[in-house]
Amino acid sequence: RRAAMSEAQLTPREVKRDVELAKKRAADKAGLRTRTNEQLPNIFGPIAQDLGQASVAVALLFLSMRMLTWMFLIAGFITAFQLPVIETFREHIAPDSSVWMKLAVGSWQDWVDPAKHTYVTTVEPPLWGEPLTPNMTVDELEEYFADHVVLPNALIMMMFTFFLIYLYRRVRTASEDIDKAVISTGDYAVEVLGIPMEHADRKELMDYFRKQGRGKVIQVELAYECEKYVDMREEWNKLIIDYKEVRAAYLTKTAPSKSDQTKLDDKRSELEAIEKELKAMQGPGKKPTGVAYVIYDTEASRNKCMQVHNPSILWVIIDFFFGWIPCCRCARPRYHGVALKVDSAPEPGDVYWRNLHVPRSRVRYLAVRTFALAVLLILASFLCLIALESLSNWVGDKGQELVEGEAQGDSSADKPFKNSPMTWSDLVGQILDFAAGLVINVFDGWIASIIVSLTEGELRYTRTDFEESLYVKTALAVILNSTVLLFFVHLASAPDDEKAMTFWYENGGVMNKAFFTIVINALVPSIQMALKPEDLVNRYFKARYAKSQAKLDQLWEPAEFEVTETFIEVTKTVALALVFAPVMPIVWWISAFALATKYVFGRYAIARVKQNPPALGAGLSLRFGAYFNLIVFLSLLSQFWYYGLEQSGGERDTTSAGSWLIFALTIFLMVALVPKNMVPYLNPYFAKEKDLDENDTGGKRWSAEPGLDRYTCPIVETVPTYVDDDEKLRGSTFNQKAGAPPAKGTKAAKTGTTPRSHESAGTYDEGQVAEEQPAQGGRVCLPCGVRRKRNQEML
């Protein structure tokens, strides 16, 4: 036996890294899961029924994407016949339009004679009105343009205005339907604020709320200050992966060096220090935050508790002025003389326990700081675009001088393509406009990522608060950077005699930059919803160098579906479409393609690739509706600018164009400003304001529903220990699992014995854990208890 063990120490232990096991574990986590951990059977099933199991926000996100895709297609069909009219109008006022603008508004050379700018008489008439006539003046063309272009766009804006009404109603109906179909812990729980620190006792609170709710209380969970504890726990989670990597590398070596042993011991020492401090934080010195979460067994008890703690305004006034009279204090129950604030509770996974002790004034200050930094980022984007605009103007001027200088000779020297009218200055101008569109999209990504980091530092109380705050700031910054900024750049950098529409369609113009911005936005982000480049790098490059199964599992673990980021991308796509499509009708089709791809890739990602998203309410959809209001308003204002700009030859008559836009603006303002309960279509849903988090459980009990979560403050959870992991390895079967090197303080370490000298060769798989108990103090663990005992004695 001794000879066999001496021979075994010369063979390096094989570390078993099972990639297929990592893939299987990743597949078990991927895709939208129900409470019974079942994956959706159909990727493109009913939205409310399937995606409602994730959250109300996810269902409303995909409902909005699908509806807006169809609306963009309808708008594209409505404006398809406008393309020759717009092209003719553009040929009159901007004959030097860029090649991409000819594509953007439609290339209809059969309608116009480029040399004389007259109409060909063999043209088919439009869908309505009189046909175009030869030698039409610019003023006559404008009246024609008002009837055949402005009127359809005004109708499209009214269509999107009515979509707002549909969205508001759909938010209410979807919330009610999903809440009835999906039962969660939040249906039975209340959040309690203002608990006196000296009376933060779980038993007293349970008795108090049992009395107020007149029903069984399942759980009372107190929140403690645990910011430092959570930070150290996250540090431990990262360190345990590093420890497993070092240990796996140690086990693969035939003769580990002293530095290898030192590195392993250092990792153990760090883990032991963190575990010791975590246990010390769990002692009697924990500080309560005054917040608690109470779960009732029935929704009726929960509602009763909320009613008695939230009396009518009349009782609040009586209690405020006459609270010193005992008979008047009964309007609101008190806990040790304190009136507690009780409200509906967020879901257990929605709570940020580490931030519950932070004052609300601090949260507001940090939010203002984030807004200020976002403004600075937009200013940086503005300066970059100004620089590109100035460079584009300089290239255009030099190109014009070159063309004029070579007019006497062979002008083909300035053409990059032999049979193309494009000059070198045009080509460079197109490249610079493409760079401007790329800068806008890159800055949008940078702004979003920086705002995410800043919002994480705002110390929000729940995940819902964090996501809504993130959307409000990021969506506003992206809308301003993608749309409004282009107009300011044009006004700030263009010469005074070129600020009219004649400059908009040329190289360096607003529309040329907007076109590139829209195309890049449509092509790039959609596929990243299903699979991001960093996921490919982690799984197929970094995973090759992972030493342990734990690291391999971490690299293969699927990411969480990003609900808020998808809302932001949809908002940006809608903003670009509604602001620029009225003068570039092809943008309706590009935007419809962008939303359709986002919808398809998003449905596939959430059903099969990503992990379950956070359980967010309807707040994100309501804020999306508010920004949709802003976008429609910006679109109407931009159309007044498009069709009413002053021309170099005098002011154009915009009476016909303006009348249709004023009518559309009036309808929009009525919908946006009139209270929702005064709109007949919305009155049944807004006449009586309801809490969107309130669900109908149908009388079912919490204790009878499987899979519902409890509230657990992190500081009261069991402290993890790396020793458990080592003991699992020691308890694994021979030739399939193996032990770990001895920790500091063990007999082998004290006597200086080489850790591998008493270990048998075998394979090491952290993903498999034996059911049997590990041996105490032994370095070899065999399936037979007798044999294990003999080896212990021998060691």
N, C-alpha and C positions, 0 to 999 in steps of 0.2 A: 504493500500500500504506500509506504514512504517512497519507494522507487518510482511508482507511477506518478505520485504528486510532484516529485522533483523533476520528472520529465515533462510534466504538464506545464511547469512554470516557464519553460523555454518556448512554448508556443504562444504567440500573441492571441489575445482574445478577439474574436470576431464581433464587431459592433453591428448589430442587425438594424439597418435603416430600410424600412419597408415603405417604398414609395407608393405602392398600391394601397397599403393601409392608410397612408396620409390622404390619398385621393378619396378613399372610401369615407374617411372621417369628414373630409371637406364636403363630399356629396351629401352626407347626412345632415350637415348644417345649411347647405345651400337651398335656395328656393323658399317661397312663402310657406310657413308651417302653421297648422292649426294648433289648438291646445292639446290635441292628441298626437302631435308631432307627425302629422300626415301631410304629404306634399300635394299641391293642387293637381288634380288629374288633367286639367285642360289649361293650356297657356292663355288662350284667348276666350275664356269663359265669361259669364256675366260679371260686369265690373262691380256692381254693388254687392253681389253675393260672394264673389271670390276675394276681391281686393279689400272689401270691407272688413275681412277678418284681420287684415294688417292694421288699418286705422281709417278713420273718416277722411283724413287728409289725403291718403293714397288713392282712395276711390274717387274723390272729387278731382284730384290731379289728372287722372286718366280720363275721366268724364269730360273735363274741360279741354284736354288735348284732342280728343276725338271730335267734339263739337266744333272747335275752332278749325280743325283740318277741313271739315266739310264746308264751313263758312268761307274759308280762304278759296276753296275750289269754286264755290258759287260766285264769289267776287271775281275770280279769274275768268269764268265764263261770261259774266256780265260785261267785263271790260275787254274781252278778246276783240270785239269788233271796233274798239276805240283805237287800236294800234295804228291803222293808217291815218286816222285823224290826228293823233298825237305826233306821228312822224312828219306829217305835212306841216303842222304847227311848228315843230322843232326845226324843220328845214328853212322856214321863213325867218325865225329869230336866231337860230344857231346853226348855220350851215356847216360850221367847222367842228361839229360834234365828234367825239372820240369814237373809235371803232366799237368799243364795248357798249357805248350808249346806243349805237345803232342796233346792237343785239338786245339791249335792255328794253327798248321801246318798240322793237320790231323793225326788220329791214324790209321795207316795202318800196323798192325802187320803181316798180311798175306804176306807182301812183304819181310819182313826181319826176319831172324832167330836171336832172341836176343842173343843167346849164342855164335854163330860163326860169326855174322855180315856178313852172306852170303845171296845171293838172292835165293828165291824159284823159281824153273824153270817153275812153272805153272802160271807165271804172264802174264796177258794180256799186249801186247805192247802199248806204248803211241800213241797219235794221229799221230805223225810223227816220222821219224828216226828209227834207229835200236832198238830192244827191249833190256832191261837190261839183262846182262849175269852173270852167277854165278862167284863168286870170283873176281869181278872187283876191280882193285886197286884204290887207292884214286885219283891218277892222271887221270886215265881213267874215273873215276866217275866225276871228275871236268870238263873234256871236254864234257861229256854227259850233265852235269849240265849247262854248258854255252849255249849249243844248245837248251835245253828244258826249261830253266828257265830264263836265262838272255835275250835271244832273245825276248820271249813274253813280258817281262817287259820293254824292250827297245821300243817295238811297242806300249805298253800302254802309255809310256811317250810321244811318238810322237802323240798319240791320244789326250792326254791332251794338248799338244802344239798346235795342230790344234783347240782345243776348245778355246784357247786364241784368235785366229783369229776370230772365231765365236762370242765370247763375245764382242770384240771390234766393230764388225759390228752390233751386236744386240743392243748395247748401242746406236748407232747412229739411227738405224731404229726405235727402240722402242721410243726413244726421239721424233723423228719427228712424228710418228704415234699418240702418246699420246698427243703431243702438238697440233696437228690438231684436235683431237677429244675433248679435254678438253680446254675450254676457261676460263682464270682466269684474275684477275686484273693485274698481272705482265705482261701480253701481251700488256697492254696499258700504263704502267707506266715507268718512268725514275727516277733514283736516282741522286740527285744533291749534289755535295760536293764543299767545298770551298766558300760558300756564306759569304760575309763580314758581320760581326756582326752588324755593324751600319746600314746596308741596308737589314736586314732580315725582310722584309715586305711582307706579303702575297699578297696584291694587286699589288705591283710593280712586284713581281715575276710572278704572273698570266699574267700580260700584257706582260712581257718579253717572257715567254714561249709560249704564244699564237702567238706572232710574229715569233718566231723561228720554231715552229712546223707547222705554217700556218693552224691551226685548232682549234677547240673548246677545252678548258681546263676544265675538270670536277672539279679537286681539286688540290690545292697546300697545302700540310701539312708540316709545319715547325717542326723540332725536337728541343726540349729544354732539358737542363740538368735536368734529373728527377730521378736520382738514389735514392736520399733520399725519394722522393715522392713515388716511386714504393715500396720501402722497408716499408714505413709507411702504404701504402695501403694494402700490404700483411699482415702487422701486424693487421690492422683493420679487414681484412677478417677473420683472426683467432679469434680475440677478439669478433666479433659479434656472432660467433658460441658459444663461451664460455658464452657470455651474454644470449643467448637464452636458454642455458642449465640451467643457474642459475635462470632465470625467470621462466622456466617451473617447476623447482624444487620448487620454491617459491609458485607457484600457486596450487601445489598439497597438500600443508599443510593446515590443518584446522586453526591453530593459529601460523602463522610465528613468529619466535623470532626476537629480535632486531638484532642479528648477521646476520640473513637471510636478513633483510632489509639493513643492513650495507654492506653486500657483494654485493647485487644488486646495491646499490648506488655507490659503488666503481667501478663496471664494467661500469656503466653509465658515471662516471667521466672520466674514461680512454678513453672511446669512444668519449666523448665530446672534450677532450683535443686533441686527434688525428684529429678529424674532423676540429677543429679550426686551427690546424697547416697546414692541407692539404689545407684549403681555403686560408691561408696566402701565401702558396707557389704558388698559382695560380694568385697572384697579378701581377702588372706591372713589378716586379723585375725578371721575368723569364729570364734566360740566354739562348740564342740560341746556338746551337752547330755548325752552318754552314752547316747543312744537311737538305735537304728537299726532299719530294716525290711528283711528279707531275703525275696526271692521265689525259691522253688525251681521247677524245671520240672515236678516231679511231687509229688503229695500224699504219696506214700510217703517221699520224702526229707524233706519237712517234718515228718511224724510221727516219723521216725527222729531228727531233730534235737531235737525236743521231748522224746523219751524219754531221750536221753542227758543232757540238761540238767535233767531233772526226775526223778531217781532215786527209789526207794522210800524210805519213812521210815527203814528200817533202815540203808541206806547213808548217809542224811543224818546219823544219830546217830554212825555210825562215822567219818564225815568230820569231824564237829564235835569229837570227843574225840581222834581219832588222825590228824588231817589232817597233822600234822608228819611222819608216816611216809610215805615215797614210795609204798609199795604201797597205802596206804589213800586216797591222793588220787585214784586213778584212778576212783573212783566218780562223779566229776563233772569233766568237762573244764574246763580253765582257759585263759583267753586272757591271755597275759602275766602269769600268776600270779593272775588274778582269775576267780572263778566267776561267769559271766554268768547273768542271769535271762532265760530264754527262755519265751515263752508265745505262744499263738495271737494273730495280729495282727488289728486292725480293718481294715475296708475302707479303701482310699486316701482316699476322700472323707469318711471318718469322722474323720480325724485333725485335731486342732487343733494345728498345728505351733507356733503362737505361744506355747502354754502348756506345752510339754513341759519347760521348764526350771524350772517352779514347784514348790517342795517340797510334798509331800502334806499336811504340817501346815498350810500356808497355805490349801490348798483346804478342809480341814475347818473351820478357823476362819471362813472366809467363808460356809460352809454354815450354821454355827450362827448367824451374824449374820443371814442371810436368814430363818431360822426365827423369830428374835426380832422382827424387823420385821413378819413376817406375823402374829404374835400381837398386836402393837400395832394392826395394821389390823383384826383381828377385834374388838378392844376398841373401836375407833372405831365399827364397825358396831353393836356392842352398845349403845353410848351413844345412837346415833341411833334405834335401835328403842325404847329406854327412853323417849326423848323423845316419840316417836309414840304409844307405849302410854299414857303419862301424859296426853297431849292427848286421846286417844280416851276414856279414863276420865272426864276432865273434861267432854267433850262429852256423854257418856252421862248423867252426873249432872245437867247443866243441862237436857238434854232431858227427863229424868224430872220435874224440878221444873216445867218448863213444862207438861207434860201434866197433872200433878196440879193446877197452878194454874188450868188451863182446863177442868178436869173439870166445873165447875158450868155452863160455857157451851158455846160451839161449839168442840169439840175438833178440828174439821177444819182449824183455822187452822195447826196444826202439821204438816200433811201436804203434802208437795211435789206429790203426785199425787192427784187428786180421788178416784179409785176404788181407791186402793191403801192397805193398812194401814200402809205405811212412813211413818215420821215423819221430820222434818228431822234429828233427832239420829241416826236410823238411817242416813239417806243420808250424813251427814257421817262417821259411823263407818265405813261401807263405803268411802268415799273414803280415809280414813286407813289402813284395812287394805290397800287397794290400794297406797297409797303405801309401806306397810311391805314388801309383797311386791316392789315396784319397788326399794326401797332394798336389799333383800337381793340381788337380781339385779345391781344396779349395783355394789354392793360386791364381789360375786363377780368381776365383770369387772375392777374396779380391782385387787383382790388378785392376780388372775392376771397382769395386765399388769405390776404392780410386781414380783412375784416373778420374772417373765421377765427384767426388767432386772437384778435382783439376782443371779439365777442366772448371767446372762452374765458378771457380775463375779466369779464363783467360780473362774474360770480352769480349767475342766475340761479333761481331756486329749483326750477324744473327743466327738463329737456324741452318741454313745449315752449316755455318762456325763451329759452336759448334759441330754438329754431325760428320762432316768430321774430325775435329781435334781429337775428341774422338775416332773415328775408327782407325785413323792412329797410335795413340799411343797405344791403348789397343790391337789391333790386332798384332802389332809387339811384344809387351810384352808377349802375350799369345803364339804366335808361338815359341818364344825363350824359354819360361818356359816349354812348353809341349813337345817339340821335341829336340832342340839343347842341353838343359840343361841335359838331360839324358846321352848323350855321354860324356859331361864334367865330370859329377858325376862318371861315370864308369872309366874314365881315371885317375881321381884324387884319387879314393879310392881303386881300384882293385890292387892287387899285380902285380908286373912286369911280372911274369910268367903266369898270368891269364888274360891279357888284350886281348888275341886273341879271336877268335870267340867261342872257346870251353867254355868260361865263359858266353857267351851272353844268352844262353838258360837255364841256371841253376838258382837256387834260388839266388836272388840278382842280376841277370843279367839284361842287358838293355831291352831285349825283354820281359822278364817276367813283369817288371815294366810297359813297354809300353802297354802290353796287358791289364793289369788292368786299366790303364789310359783310354784306348780307350773304354773299356766296360762301365766304370762309366760315361764317357762323352756321350755315346750313350743312356744310360737309364735314366739319371737324368733330363737334361734340357728341353727335348721336351714337356713333359706334363705341365711344368710351363709356357709355352707360352700361353696356354689357360686359366689356372687358377693357380694363385700363392697362396702359403700358407697364406700370409698376407691378401689376399682377403677373404679367408674363415674365418680367425680370425675376420676381420672387420665386415663381414656380419652376421656371426652366433654366435659370442661371444660378441664382443664389442657393437654391435647394441642392444643387450638385455638391456644394461644399459644406453642407450641414453634416455635423458629426453625430447628432443624436436624433432620436425619433421626435422628441419634443420640439426641437427647432424645425424639423421637417414639417411637422403638423402646423406649426405657427406660420410658416411660409406658404403653405397650401390653404390656410384658412380663408374662406370667402369674406369679402368686405360687406359692410352693411349697405343696403340700398339708400341712396341719398335723396330723400324726399325734397328737402328745402332747395338743394342745388338744382334739382330738376325743375322746380317751380321758378327759380331764377332764370334758367335757360329758356323756359317757355315764355316768361315775361319779356325777355330780351328779343326773342323772335317775333312776338306780337308787336312790340314797340317799333322794330325796324320795318315790319310790314305795313302797319297803319300809317306811319309817318311818310314813307317814301313810295309806297305802291300807287298812290293817286297820280303820280307822274311817271312811274315805271311799272306798268301793269304786269310785266313778267314777274315782278316781285311776289305777287299773289301766288303764282305757281311755285316759285322757289320756296316761299314760306310754308306752303301746304306740304311740299316734299319734306322740309325740315321737321315739321310737326309730326308728319306720318312716320318718318324714320325714328323720331324720338319715342313715339307711341309704341312702335313695333319692338324696338330694342329694349325699351323700358319694360314692356310686358314680359318679354323673354327673360330679362335680367331679374326681375322681382319674382318670377315663377320658378326659375331654374338655376340662377347663378348667384345672386346676392343673398345675404342673410335677411331675416325679418327686420323691417325698418322700425323705428320707435313708434309707439302708439300715440300719434298726434291727433288733436281734435280738428274742428272746422275752422279754427282761427286763421290758418294759412290761406284757406280758400277765401275767407272774408277779406283778408289783406290783398290777395290777388285781385279780387273784385275792385277794391279801392284803387289799386294801381291801374287796372284796366280803365277806370274812369279817367284817370290822368292821361293815359295814352290816347284815348279817343279825343279828349280835349286838345292835346298837342297836335293830333292829326288834323282836326278842324282848323286850328290856328295856322298850321303850316299850309293848308290849302288856300286860306285867304292870302297868304304870302305868295304861294305859287301863281295864283291867277290874278293877283292885284299889284304886282311889282311895277315900279315906274320904269319906263323904257327911255332910251336915249332920244327918241323922236317925240317925246311928250307922254302924257298919261293915257293909258288905255281905258276904254269904257268897260267897267266890270259890273255893270248893273245886273245883267242876266246871271253872270257867274255868282255874284255876291248874294243874290236873292235866294238861290237854292241852298247855299252854305248857311245863310242866316236861319233859314227854316230848319235845317238839320241841327244847327247849334241850339236852337230853341227847344227842339224835342229832347236833345241830350240834357240840357240844363234842367228841364222838367223832371226827367227820370233821375238825375243825379242829386237834385236838391229837395225834391218832394219827399216827405217821410214815407217809408215803405208801407206803413199801415194804411195810407191813404190811396195806394194803388190797388185797384180791385183784384188784379191777378195775384197780389202778394198779401192782401188783407187777411185771409184765413191763417197765414203763417206768421204774420208780424203784428196782428192786432193785440195779441198777448205774448209778450216777450217770454221766451222759455230759455232755461239753461241748456246749452247745447251738450253739456256733459251729463245731463240727466237721462237715464236709460230706463226702459220698461223691462223688468225681469220676469214679468208674468207670475209673480208670487213665488218663484223658485228660491230655495235657500242657498246660502253660500256654501254651507257644509255638504250640500247634495251635488254641487257642481264640481266635476273633476278638473284638475289642472289649474285652478285659480291660485295666484301668487299671494304671498303674505308680504307685509312690510318688515324689513330688517335693516336696522342701522348697522353700518359696517363695523363699528367699534365693539359690537356685542357678538360678532361672529367668531367662530373658532380660529385661533391664530394658526396659520399653516407652518409647517416645519419641514426642512429638507431631510430630517432624519426619517420621517415617514416614507419618503421616496426611496431612501437607501434601504430601509427595512423591507420595502416591497421587492426590491431587487434581490436582497438576500433570501427572501422567501420564495423566489421563483425556482422553477424546476431546472434540473441539471441538463446541460446541452441545449437549453432554450433560454434560460435567464442566468444572470450572474450577479454577484454582489458588487459593492463599491469599495474602494480603498478605505482603510481605516481613518476615522476622523481623529483630530487632535485629542489626546488624552486617553486613547485606547491603549491596550497592552502592547500591540504591535508597534504603535507609533512611539511609545515610551522606550521600548527596548531597542529601537532602531532596526527592527526586522523589516525587510523589504515587503511591501504590501502584497506583491504578487507571488511571493514564495510559498504562500499557503492557500492559493486559489487554484482551482481546477480550470482547465480551458473549457470554453463554452461560448455561446452566443449571448448577446446582451440586447434585449428588446424592452425599451421603456414603455412601449404601448401595451404590453401584456403583463398582468399582475396576477400572481398566484393567490388562491383563496386561503391557503394555509397560513398560520401565524409564523413570523420569522423567528429564528433562533436568537436567543439573548447572548450577545457578545461573540458568537461564532462568526468566522469569516467564510466558511463553506456551508452551503445549504443544499442538501440533497432531498429528494422526495421521501426517502425513508427516514422516519424519526430516529430509529435505532442507529442508523449509519451516521446521522447528523450528530448524535450524542458521542459516538466513538471519535469522530473527527474532532469534536470539541476537546475531548480529553487528550487527544494526541497533540492538538495545538497548544 
